[in-house]
Amino acid sequence: MNERIAAKAGDYLRMWRQRRRMSQLAFALEAEVSQRHLSFLESGRATPSREMLLHLAERLDVPLRERNAMLLAAGFAPVYEERSLEDPAMAAVSEAIAMVLKGHEPFPALAVDRHWHLIAANAALSLLTTGVEDSALLDPPVNVLRLCLHARGLAPRIANLAEWRAHLLDRLRRQIAVTGDGVLSELLHELSAFPIAGNAHATQATMPVDNGGVFVPLKFITDEGLLSFISTTTVFGTPRDITLSELALEAFFPADAETGRILRQLAK
């Protein structure tokens, strides 16, 4: 392996260490290697082995997709595969997703990929998407964040739009900080420019909420009444496939008894 390739792999290591806000000494202690050796790896003065790169990447919690890129930069073959959910090897995953989404009814739930594109949803989600003004927002691939915050999407029906928007954008910023994903950075720039001043319900974000300050609710206006939700996120444990590692299941639970009553009644 030549010095140029080693230096490029070292650049990856240094970038991800800095992204995790760790000093070289702190990371060396965390990874149980000498600071001198880590310094040589980052500068390209030492050639990293495949095992060492994977060890350091795991300690830095580097996304699987980026671990492959790091290996390629060092001249090694990628380790992690990226299969579609239609791949026979992913049948158990697809079944698990369908089971979780179906089992969450009559409450809304959906699955999204790393760029917040809709992968799957249960029947209850249609309650939230019915009546979207711009039908193009529902054309595949549906970006859930764009649909939610767009003025011709769901935004006009979110009673606490300013509060919910701030929550989503903050979550997106944290995701970018962890992954360094350029597509998400562009999405954040786009969504941040969406107006909220014209939303008649946006000012309600300043009103007190009855959740004790322990979560940000989604307050959604429907023909059946105002629904209030708690949002939760579930990811798959110990993924070895890139697609699986980037999937997230978003589930919404009633934040009050009236929301639960309305949803159960609609399900009947």
N, C-alpha and C positions, 0 to 999 in steps of 0.2 A: 504494500500500500504506500503510495507516495505522500510526500509532506503536504501537498495541496489538499488532498482528500482528508487527511487527518485534521488539518486546520479547519476545514469546513465542518466536520463533525464536532470539533471543539467549539465552533461558533454556536452550534445548536445547544450544546451543553451550557455554555455561558448565558445564552439568551433565555433558556428556560429557568436557570438558576436565578437570574435577575428578575424574571417575571414572577417567581415565587418569593421575591424579596429576601433572599438568603445570601449572606456573605459566603465567600469561598471557604472560610474556616468553619462556619456553621454547617454548611452542606457537607463538607468533608467529614465532620463528626457524625452527621446524620447518616451518611452513606458508608461510614466505617472504612474510609480510605484516607491516606495521608493528604494533607493540604498541598504538599509538594507535587504529589502524583496528579492530583486534580488540576493543579495549575498547569502542569505539563500537557495534560489532555486538552484543556481549554485553549492553550496557545498553539497546539499542534506539534509540540516538541516530543510528545509521546503518542504512540499509535494505540488507540483503544481496541480492545477485543470486543467481539460481539456480545459476550456474556457481561462484560463491564458496562457497555452501553445500555443494555437492557436493565441491568441493576440500577444504574444511575437514573435512567428514565422512570423506573418504577418509583424510586425514592422521591423524584420530582413530581410524580403524578402527571406525567406527560400523557396526553390523549393517545390512544392506540394509533390513530392515523398519523400523528406526528412522530411516534416511535418508529414507524416504518420509514418516514422521511429521514429520520436521523440515521437509521441503519443504511439506507441507500447512500447518504452523504459520506458514510464511512466505507462504502464499497461492499456492503453486505446485502444479501437478499432480504426482502421484507419477511416478517414473521407472521403478521396478522392478516387474515383474509377479510375481504369485504364482499359478503353475499347479499343478494336481494332476499326479501322476505318470501319470494316465490320459490327460492332454492329449496330442494327437498331436505337439505341439511338444516334448514330453518323452520321446518314444519312444526316442531315442538314450540318454538318461539311464537309463531303465528297463532297456534292454538292457545297458548297462554295469554296472548294479547286479547284474542276474541273472548276468552273465558272471563278475564278481568273486566273488560268493558261491558259485556253482557250482564255479569254478576252485579255491576254497580247500578243498574237500572232499578228504580225509575229516575235516578239522578244522572246528570250528564257526565260523560267521561270520553277522553280522546287520547290518541297516541300521536306524537310528533317526532320528527327527526331533528338533527342538530341545528338545522336552519329554520325550525318551527313550521315545517311543512306538515300538513295533516296526512297521517298515514292510515288511521282508522278511527272510527267513532261509534258510539252506541246510538240507539234510536232516540234517546232522550236529548241528545245535542240539538236535534232539529227544532226543539222549542226555542233555542237561543238564536238560531240562524234563520228562522222563518221571517220573511219581510225585509231582508237585506235589500236596500235600494239599488245598489250596483251589483247586478248578478255576476259580473266579471270577477268579482272578488271571490266567488265560489267556484270558479273554474280551476281545475287541477293544474299545477299543484297549489292548493290553497295554503297561503301563509296565514297562520292563526293570529299572529300579532298584528299584521296589516289589516286583516278582517276585523279584529277587535277594535282598533283605534282609528280606523278610517271614518271620515265624516259621512260617507255613504255606505258604511258597513254597520257595525254594531254600536259604534260610539254614541249615536243619538239616543240609544236605549239604556245606556249605562248611567244610573242616577248619580253615582259618585265618580264621574269620569276623571276628574283631575287627580283624585287619590289613586284610582286604579291604574291610570296611565303612568303616574310616577312610580308605582310599584313595578309595573311591567318593564319600564325603561331601566330602572335600577337593577332589576334581575338580568336584563340583557347586558348591561354594563359589566356585571359580575361574571357572566358567561364569557364575555369577550376577554376579560382579564385572565380567566383560567385557560382559555383555548387559543387566544390570539387569532381568532378566525376573521379574515378580511371580509367575508360575505356578511357576517353578523355586524361588523363595523359599518358597512354600507346600509344595512337594514336599520341600525340605530340612527344613523344620520337621516334617513328617510322618515322614520317614525317621529323623530324629534321635531320635524318641521310640520307635522300635522297640527292644525289649529284645534283649540278647545274653547276659545272664547265664544264661538257661535253655538255651543251646546247649552241648551236651556237648563240642563241639570248639573253642569260642571260646578256651580257654586255650592252645591250640596256637600262637596267634599270637606268644607270647613265645619259642617254641622257635627255635633257629638255623635258617636256611634255607641251602640250598646253591647260591644264585645269585650269591654274591659281593656282595650288597647292591646290585645294579645295577637291579633291578626288583622290583615287588610281584607275586608269583605268585598265581594263583587255584588253590587246592588243592581239588579237587572229589571227593567220595566217590561212587563208583558200584558197581554189582554186580560190575563187572569189575576193580575195584581203585581205588586213589587216582590221580587224574589231576591233573597240574600244568601250568598254562598260562601263557604270556606273552600279554598283551593289547596290541593295537595299534589305533590309530585313523587312518582315512583320510578326508579331505574332498576335495571337488571343487575344482580350481583355477579361478581367474578366473570365479566365478559371476556371472551377471547376472539370475538369477531368485531370488526369495526362498526358494522351496521348496528349490531346489538348494543355496543357500548354507547352509541349515540342516540338511542331511543329513549323516550321519556313518556310516561303515562300521566296525564293530567286528569285528576278526578275532582268533581265538585260535590260537596256535601251541604245540606241545608244548614244555614247559620241560625235559623230560628224555626220554631214549631210551625208557623204559618206556611213557610216555604215548603217544608216537608209535607204538610197536609195537601197543598196545591199539587205538588208533583205526584204524590200517590193517587190523588183523585184523577188527574189526567191520565195516569197509567191504566186506570180501570176502563 
